[in-house]
């Protein structure tokens, strides 16, 4: 087993787990509920972690994670977007409008 990803952001950890599972890479989250141990453990030791079961998948898993993180950073840099259907302002990392469910339209 290999620890492949760790973050204080539980949502991001879950997204990484979901990504790897969608690529047929067996994985699990460790320390998912360890935040209650902060004080007894350092905050970094209590961060949730994604672990893969088979070390042979490590290079591919890291490549998928790197691509995912790069794409998310690019979206954050683009800034918020306005839904073309309901005109609601959406955070940059959302691809679907939180208000009406319309998909983001990319501007060229």
ZADRENVO-523021 format. One record per residue: residue in three letters; z, y, x negated of N, C-alpha, C in turn. Coordinates in steps of 0.001 Angstrom, whole numbers. Each point is the difference from the previous one (the first is absolute). Last residue first. Layout:
// residues N
<atom code="ala" n_c3="Z" n_c2="Y" n_c1="X" ca_c3="Z" ca_c2="Y" ca_c1="X" c_c3="Z" c_c2="Y" c_c1="X"/>
...
// end
This chain:
// residues 108
<atom code="unk" n_c3="-25886" n_c2="31449" n_c1="14164" ca_c3="-781" ca_c2="-139" ca_c1="-1239" c_c3="-117" c_c2="1322" c_c1="-715"/>
<atom code="unk" n_c3="3833" n_c2="-2299" n_c1="3453" ca_c3="-900" ca_c2="1133" ca_c1="-182" c_c3="-738" c_c2="-180" c_c1="-1325"/>
<atom code="unk" n_c3="2364" n_c2="-3685" n_c1="3555" ca_c3="-76" ca_c2="542" ca_c1="-1356" c_c3="-1030" c_c2="1116" c_c1="-44"/>
<atom code="unk" n_c3="3206" n_c2="-1889" n_c1="4045" ca_c3="-1405" ca_c2="207" ca_c1="-325" c_c3="-24" c_c2="662" c_c1="-1364"/>
<atom code="unk" n_c3="3783" n_c2="-3287" n_c1="2748" ca_c3="-304" ca_c2="1163" ca_c1="-831" c_c3="-1501" c_c2="52" c_c1="-257"/>
<atom code="unk" n_c3="1741" n_c2="-2445" n_c1="4480" ca_c3="-81" ca_c2="-183" ca_c1="-1440" c_c3="-357" c_c2="1297" c_c1="-705"/>
<atom code="unk" n_c3="2871" n_c2="-609" n_c1="4717" ca_c3="-1339" ca_c2="223" ca_c1="-502" c_c3="-6" c_c2="-170" c_c1="-1524"/>
<atom code="unk" n_c3="3893" n_c2="-120" n_c1="3071" ca_c3="-555" ca_c2="-1244" ca_c1="-541" c_c3="-1423" c_c2="119" c_c1="-507"/>
<atom code="unk" n_c3="3379" n_c2="3346" n_c1="1893" ca_c3="-961" ca_c2="-597" ca_c1="941" c_c3="-643" c_c2="-1288" c_c1="-505"/>
<atom code="unk" n_c3="3716" n_c2="2340" n_c1="-2365" ca_c3="98" ca_c2="448" ca_c1="1384" c_c3="-932" c_c2="-762" c_c1="951"/>
<atom code="unk" n_c3="242" n_c2="-519" n_c1="-4838" ca_c3="1241" ca_c2="-508" ca_c1="568" c_c3="91" c_c2="336" c_c1="1483"/>
<atom code="unk" n_c3="-4538" n_c2="-834" n_c1="-2966" ca_c3="819" ca_c2="1060" ca_c1="575" c_c3="1231" c_c2="-593" c_c1="671"/>
<atom code="unk" n_c3="-2375" n_c2="-2357" n_c1="-4176" ca_c3="-147" ca_c2="25" ca_c1="1454" c_c3="944" c_c2="1054" c_c1="537"/>
<atom code="unk" n_c3="-88" n_c2="-872" n_c1="-4538" ca_c3="-1428" ca_c2="-148" ca_c1="246" c_c3="-311" c_c2="41" c_c1="1481"/>
<atom code="unk" n_c3="4119" n_c2="1996" n_c1="-3462" ca_c3="-348" ca_c2="-686" ca_c1="1246" c_c3="-1508" c_c2="-50" c_c1="157"/>
<atom code="unk" n_c3="2274" n_c2="2283" n_c1="-3634" ca_c3="-119" ca_c2="-1444" ca_c1="-205" c_c3="-278" c_c2="-781" c_c1="1276"/>
<atom code="unk" n_c3="591" n_c2="4926" n_c1="-150" ca_c3="-1155" ca_c2="-445" ca_c1="-782" c_c3="-138" c_c2="-1517" c_c1="-93"/>
<atom code="unk" n_c3="2311" n_c2="2356" n_c1="4277" ca_c3="315" ca_c2="-84" ca_c1="-1416" c_c3="-1156" c_c2="-674" c_c1="-738"/>
<atom code="unk" n_c3="-959" n_c2="2692" n_c1="4560" ca_c3="524" ca_c2="-1290" ca_c1="-461" c_c3="259" c_c2="60" c_c1="-1500"/>
<atom code="unk" n_c3="-900" n_c2="3322" n_c1="4729" ca_c3="63" ca_c2="-57" ca_c1="-1463" c_c3="690" c_c2="-1298" c_c1="-391"/>
<atom code="unk" n_c3="-2967" n_c2="896" n_c1="4603" ca_c3="1348" ca_c2="-133" ca_c1="-544" c_c3="-81" c_c2="-54" c_c1="-1525"/>
<atom code="unk" n_c3="-3640" n_c2="185" n_c1="3462" ca_c3="316" ca_c2="1152" ca_c1="-850" c_c3="1442" c_c2="6" c_c1="-516"/>
<atom code="unk" n_c3="-2800" n_c2="-3292" n_c1="2692" ca_c3="1096" ca_c2="716" ca_c1="671" c_c3="485" c_c2="1217" c_c1="-783"/>
<atom code="unk" n_c3="-3969" n_c2="-2514" n_c1="-1497" ca_c3="87" ca_c2="-248" ca_c1="1447" c_c3="1059" c_c2="878" c_c1="671"/>
<atom code="unk" n_c3="-896" n_c2="-178" n_c1="-4805" ca_c3="-1159" ca_c2="588" ca_c1="676" c_c3="60" c_c2="-138" c_c1="1523"/>
<atom code="unk" n_c3="4183" n_c2="460" n_c1="-3627" ca_c3="-709" ca_c2="-989" ca_c1="810" c_c3="-1172" c_c2="668" c_c1="722"/>
<atom code="unk" n_c3="2072" n_c2="1601" n_c1="-4739" ca_c3="86" ca_c2="312" ca_c1="1426" c_c3="-861" c_c2="-993" c_c1="763"/>
<atom code="unk" n_c3="2806" n_c2="-217" n_c1="-4997" ca_c3="-1282" ca_c2="82" ca_c1="688" c_c3="235" c_c2="230" c_c1="1489"/>
<atom code="unk" n_c3="2613" n_c2="610" n_c1="-5324" ca_c3="34" ca_c2="-365" ca_c1="1417" c_c3="-1395" c_c2="139" c_c1="609"/>
<atom code="unk" n_c3="-3" n_c2="-780" n_c1="-5250" ca_c3="777" ca_c2="801" ca_c1="924" c_c3="-94" c_c2="-497" c_c1="1434"/>
<atom code="unk" n_c3="-1739" n_c2="-1519" n_c1="-4543" ca_c3="-928" ca_c2="597" ca_c1="950" c_c3="725" c_c2="888" c_c1="1006"/>
<atom code="unk" n_c3="2366" n_c2="-2654" n_c1="-3198" ca_c3="-572" ca_c2="1197" ca_c1="-606" c_c3="-988" c_c2="701" c_c1="930"/>
<atom code="unk" n_c3="1937" n_c2="-4152" n_c1="1241" ca_c3="1036" ca_c2="1040" ca_c1="-28" c_c3="-551" c_c2="1308" c_c1="-553"/>
<atom code="unk" n_c3="-2794" n_c2="-3790" n_c1="-98" ca_c3="177" ca_c2="482" ca_c1="1368" c_c3="1038" c_c2="1114" c_c1="49"/>
<atom code="unk" n_c3="-642" n_c2="-2190" n_c1="-4091" ca_c3="-1172" ca_c2="815" ca_c1="324" c_c3="105" c_c2="576" c_c1="1412"/>
<atom code="unk" n_c3="3287" n_c2="-3043" n_c1="-1371" ca_c3="156" ca_c2="1272" ca_c1="-702" c_c3="-1176" c_c2="930" c_c1="298"/>
<atom code="unk" n_c3="-178" n_c2="-4390" n_c1="1698" ca_c3="1029" ca_c2="780" ca_c1="693" c_c3="199" c_c2="1362" c_c1="-657"/>
<atom code="unk" n_c3="-2920" n_c2="-3050" n_c1="-2103" ca_c3="-573" ca_c2="470" ca_c1="1269" c_c3="1002" c_c2="862" c_c1="765"/>
<atom code="unk" n_c3="1524" n_c2="-2107" n_c1="-3910" ca_c3="-965" ca_c2="1048" ca_c1="-328" c_c3="-608" c_c2="587" c_c1="1268"/>
<atom code="unk" n_c3="2841" n_c2="-3718" n_c1="443" ca_c3="762" ca_c2="1195" ca_c1="-366" c_c3="-927" c_c2="1169" c_c1="-339"/>
<atom code="unk" n_c3="-1999" n_c2="-4201" n_c1="905" ca_c3="682" ca_c2="503" ca_c1="1200" c_c3="736" c_c2="1300" c_c1="-303"/>
<atom code="unk" n_c3="-1959" n_c2="-2319" n_c1="-3591" ca_c3="-1037" ca_c2="595" ca_c1="856" c_c3="616" c_c2="621" c_c1="1246"/>
<atom code="unk" n_c3="2868" n_c2="-2399" n_c1="-2861" ca_c3="-466" ca_c2="1224" ca_c1="-652" c_c3="-1047" c_c2="712" c_c1="852"/>
<atom code="unk" n_c3="1493" n_c2="-4226" n_c1="1456" ca_c3="1058" ca_c2="1015" ca_c1="142" c_c3="-455" c_c2="1319" c_c1="-612"/>
<atom code="unk" n_c3="-2809" n_c2="-3741" n_c1="-535" ca_c3="38" ca_c2="405" ca_c1="1413" c_c3="1008" c_c2="1130" c_c1="212"/>
<atom code="unk" n_c3="-164" n_c2="-1910" n_c1="-4284" ca_c3="-1234" ca_c2="749" ca_c1="263" c_c3="-31" c_c2="486" c_c1="1449"/>
<atom code="unk" n_c3="3527" n_c2="-2843" n_c1="-1294" ca_c3="152" ca_c2="1337" ca_c1="-612" c_c3="-1236" c_c2="861" c_c1="251"/>
<atom code="unk" n_c3="-180" n_c2="-4475" n_c1="1401" ca_c3="978" ca_c2="737" ca_c1="810" c_c3="177" c_c2="1412" c_c1="-545"/>
<atom code="unk" n_c3="-2689" n_c2="-2986" n_c1="-2456" ca_c3="-664" ca_c2="433" ca_c1="1231" c_c3="941" c_c2="822" c_c1="867"/>
<atom code="unk" n_c3="1799" n_c2="-1873" n_c1="-3984" ca_c3="-1039" ca_c2="1002" ca_c1="-284" c_c3="-706" c_c2="525" c_c1="1258"/>
<atom code="unk" n_c3="3400" n_c2="-3491" n_c1="564" ca_c3="482" ca_c2="1306" ca_c1="-450" c_c3="-1113" c_c2="1002" c_c1="-304"/>
<atom code="unk" n_c3="0" n_c2="-4859" n_c1="1455" ca_c3="-537" ca_c2="1060" ca_c1="850" c_c3="360" c_c2="1398" c_c1="-510"/>
<atom code="unk" n_c3="1616" n_c2="-4059" n_c1="-2024" ca_c3="-1442" ca_c2="65" ca_c1="-219" c_c3="-650" c_c2="1111" c_c1="820"/>
<atom code="unk" n_c3="4681" n_c2="-1244" n_c1="364" ca_c3="-314" ca_c2="957" ca_c1="-1071" c_c3="-1501" c_c2="107" c_c1="-278"/>
<atom code="unk" n_c3="2678" n_c2="-1222" n_c1="4641" ca_c3="-827" ca_c2="-672" ca_c1="-1007" c_c3="-447" c_c2="1015" c_c1="-1046"/>
<atom code="unk" n_c3="2787" n_c2="1322" n_c1="3684" ca_c3="495" ca_c2="-1337" ca_c1="-299" c_c3="-745" c_c2="-677" c_c1="-1148"/>
<atom code="unk" n_c3="1226" n_c2="5407" n_c1="996" ca_c3="-1024" ca_c2="-1004" ca_c1="280" c_c3="504" c_c2="-1349" c_c1="-482"/>
<atom code="unk" n_c3="2579" n_c2="4807" n_c1="1731" ca_c3="-139" ca_c2="-1076" ca_c1="-990" c_c3="-1125" c_c2="-918" c_c1="427"/>
<atom code="unk" n_c3="2186" n_c2="5248" n_c1="988" ca_c3="-948" ca_c2="-1029" ca_c1="421" c_c3="-155" c_c2="-973" c_c1="-1159"/>
<atom code="unk" n_c3="4285" n_c2="3468" n_c1="1471" ca_c3="-1001" ca_c2="-456" ca_c1="-966" c_c3="-928" c_c2="-1018" c_c1="652"/>
<atom code="unk" n_c3="4058" n_c2="4259" n_c1="1059" ca_c3="-718" ca_c2="-1211" ca_c1="408" c_c3="-1143" c_c2="-299" c_c1="-976"/>
<atom code="unk" n_c3="4505" n_c2="2569" n_c1="-1605" ca_c3="-1321" ca_c2="245" ca_c1="584" c_c3="-624" c_c2="-1310" c_c1="460"/>
<atom code="unk" n_c3="4255" n_c2="587" n_c1="-2384" ca_c3="20" ca_c2="-278" ca_c1="1438" c_c3="-1350" c_c2="264" c_c1="663"/>
<atom code="unk" n_c3="1000" n_c2="850" n_c1="-4641" ca_c3="188" ca_c2="-1438" ca_c1="201" c_c3="-22" c_c2="-385" c_c1="1469"/>
<atom code="unk" n_c3="-221" n_c2="4585" n_c1="-1315" ca_c3="-1230" ca_c2="-698" ca_c1="-385" c_c3="105" c_c2="-1501" c_c1="225"/>
<atom code="unk" n_c3="3835" n_c2="2813" n_c1="750" ca_c3="-1030" ca_c2="148" ca_c1="1036" c_c3="-1290" c_c2="-739" c_c1="-343"/>
<atom code="unk" n_c3="4474" n_c2="-2027" n_c1="-1963" ca_c3="-693" ca_c2="1274" ca_c1="-189" c_c3="-1076" c_c2="118" c_c1="1088"/>
<atom code="unk" n_c3="4317" n_c2="-2748" n_c1="1248" ca_c3="-1182" ca_c2="-159" ca_c1="-845" c_c3="-585" c_c2="1381" c_c1="-244"/>
<atom code="unk" n_c3="3776" n_c2="-30" n_c1="2423" ca_c3="359" ca_c2="-1186" ca_c1="-767" c_c3="-1131" c_c2="-346" c_c1="-972"/>
<atom code="unk" n_c3="-895" n_c2="3571" n_c1="2450" ca_c3="1391" ca_c2="307" ca_c1="-327" c_c3="561" c_c2="-1140" c_c1="-820"/>
<atom code="unk" n_c3="-3776" n_c2="-1016" n_c1="3409" ca_c3="3" ca_c2="1141" ca_c1="-913" c_c3="1428" c_c2="481" c_c1="-144"/>
<atom code="unk" n_c3="-1487" n_c2="-3552" n_c1="2956" ca_c3="737" ca_c2="-327" ca_c1="-1220" c_c3="5" c_c2="1152" c_c1="-1002"/>
<atom code="unk" n_c3="-2397" n_c2="-29" n_c1="4217" ca_c3="1436" ca_c2="36" ca_c1="268" c_c3="839" c_c2="-293" c_c1="-1230"/>
<atom code="unk" n_c3="-4755" n_c2="-401" n_c1="31" ca_c3="409" ca_c2="1402" ca_c1="-79" c_c3="1505" c_c2="149" c_c1="263"/>
<atom code="unk" n_c3="-2866" n_c2="-4095" n_c1="151" ca_c3="1018" ca_c2="202" ca_c1="-1035" c_c3="491" c_c2="1440" c_c1="-90"/>
<atom code="unk" n_c3="-3436" n_c2="-2748" n_c1="2728" ca_c3="1144" ca_c2="634" ca_c1="653" c_c3="1126" c_c2="300" c_c1="-987"/>
<atom code="unk" n_c3="-4154" n_c2="-1897" n_c1="-1472" ca_c3="-443" ca_c2="769" ca_c1="1167" c_c3="1148" c_c2="768" c_c1="653"/>
<atom code="unk" n_c3="-591" n_c2="-2978" n_c1="-4150" ca_c3="845" ca_c2="1201" ca_c1="115" c_c3="-373" c_c2="850" c_c1="1215"/>
<atom code="unk" n_c3="-3859" n_c2="-3127" n_c1="-1230" ca_c3="1367" ca_c2="-232" ca_c1="-455" c_c3="740" c_c2="1336" c_c1="87"/>
<atom code="unk" n_c3="-4740" n_c2="-2326" n_c1="2214" ca_c3="766" ca_c2="1185" ca_c1="-361" c_c3="1414" c_c2="-426" c_c1="-350"/>
<atom code="unk" n_c3="-4858" n_c2="-2879" n_c1="-506" ca_c3="1147" ca_c2="284" ca_c1="853" c_c3="695" c_c2="1256" c_c1="-497"/>
<atom code="unk" n_c3="-5021" n_c2="-3301" n_c1="-322" ca_c3="974" ca_c2="939" ca_c1="-546" c_c3="1158" c_c2="162" c_c1="972"/>
<atom code="unk" n_c3="-5280" n_c2="-2444" n_c1="-1052" ca_c3="1344" ca_c2="-266" ca_c1="500" c_c3="1004" c_c2="920" c_c1="-679"/>
<atom code="unk" n_c3="-5288" n_c2="795" n_c1="967" ca_c3="924" ca_c2="-135" ca_c1="-1121" c_c3="1404" c_c2="-160" c_c1="569"/>
<atom code="unk" n_c3="-4410" n_c2="914" n_c1="2307" ca_c3="413" ca_c2="-1401" ca_c1="-151" c_c3="871" c_c2="-234" c_c1="-1224"/>
<atom code="unk" n_c3="-1621" n_c2="4235" n_c1="1913" ca_c3="-854" ca_c2="-537" ca_c1="-1066" c_c3="373" c_c2="-1445" c_c1="-335"/>
<atom code="unk" n_c3="2496" n_c2="2479" n_c1="3149" ca_c3="-1362" ca_c2="59" ca_c1="543" c_c3="-1019" c_c2="-529" c_c1="-1008"/>
<atom code="unk" n_c3="4528" n_c2="403" n_c1="-1319" ca_c3="-160" ca_c2="-1112" ca_c1="948" c_c3="-1406" c_c2="-4" c_c1="600"/>
<atom code="unk" n_c3="1137" n_c2="3584" n_c1="-2804" ca_c3="-117" ca_c2="-1242" ca_c1="-761" c_c3="-186" c_c2="-1199" c_c1="919"/>
<atom code="unk" n_c3="751" n_c2="4194" n_c1="2054" ca_c3="-1261" ca_c2="2" ca_c1="-739" c_c3="-196" c_c2="-1322" c_c1="-726"/>
<atom code="unk" n_c3="4122" n_c2="759" n_c1="2122" ca_c3="-1064" ca_c2="-273" ca_c1="972" c_c3="-1369" c_c2="-66" c_c1="-669"/>
<atom code="unk" n_c3="3665" n_c2="1270" n_c1="-2675" ca_c3="131" ca_c2="-1405" ca_c1="409" c_c3="-1117" c_c2="-382" c_c1="969"/>
<atom code="unk" n_c3="272" n_c2="4481" n_c1="-1204" ca_c3="-460" ca_c2="-808" ca_c1="-1136" c_c3="82" c_c2="-1481" c_c1="345"/>
<atom code="unk" n_c3="1742" n_c2="3014" n_c1="3122" ca_c3="-1459" ca_c2="117" ca_c1="-54" c_c3="-578" c_c2="-841" c_c1="-1138"/>
<atom code="unk" n_c3="4678" n_c2="341" n_c1="373" ca_c3="-542" ca_c2="-843" ca_c1="1064" c_c3="-1523" c_c2="51" c_c1="2"/>
<atom code="unk" n_c3="2200" n_c2="2852" n_c1="-2976" ca_c3="224" ca_c2="-1393" ca_c1="-412" c_c3="-580" c_c2="-953" c_c1="1044"/>
<atom code="unk" n_c3="10" n_c2="4553" n_c1="1035" ca_c3="-997" ca_c2="-292" ca_c1="-1023" c_c3="124" c_c2="-1440" c_c1="-491"/>
<atom code="unk" n_c3="3237" n_c2="1550" n_c1="3002" ca_c3="-1292" ca_c2="-88" ca_c1="669" c_c3="-1098" c_c2="-361" c_c1="-993"/>
<atom code="unk" n_c3="4383" n_c2="879" n_c1="-1588" ca_c3="-111" ca_c2="-1324" ca_c1="635" c_c3="-1332" c_c2="-185" c_c1="703"/>
<atom code="unk" n_c3="1502" n_c2="3074" n_c1="-4247" ca_c3="-632" ca_c2="174" ca_c1="1302" c_c3="-256" c_c2="-1376" c_c1="636"/>
<atom code="unk" n_c3="1636" n_c2="593" n_c1="-4433" ca_c3="1086" ca_c2="376" ca_c1="903" c_c3="-512" c_c2="143" c_c1="1430"/>
<atom code="unk" n_c3="-2232" n_c2="-3442" n_c1="-3571" ca_c3="-10" ca_c2="1412" ca_c1="393" c_c3="1217" c_c2="265" c_c1="873"/>
<atom code="unk" n_c3="-3130" n_c2="-4039" n_c1="-3082" ca_c3="1302" ca_c2="459" ca_c1="460" c_c3="-93" c_c2="1481" c_c1="333"/>
<atom code="unk" n_c3="-3094" n_c2="-4879" n_c1="-1510" ca_c3="62" ca_c2="1386" ca_c1="471" c_c3="1410" c_c2="304" c_c1="468"/>
<atom code="unk" n_c3="-1238" n_c2="-4207" n_c1="-2002" ca_c3="-1291" ca_c2="653" ca_c1="-142" c_c3="43" c_c2="1475" c_c1="398"/>
<atom code="unk" n_c3="3051" n_c2="-4582" n_c1="-1786" ca_c3="143" ca_c2="1252" ca_c1="733" c_c3="-1261" c_c2="811" c_c1="-265"/>
<atom code="unk" n_c3="223" n_c2="-5436" n_c1="-167" ca_c3="-130" ca_c2="1235" ca_c1="-767" c_c3="191" c_c2="1194" c_c1="924"/>
<atom code="unk" n_c3="654" n_c2="-5875" n_c1="-579" ca_c3="0" ca_c2="1183" ca_c1="844" c_c3="0" c_c2="1240" c_c1="-885"/>
// end
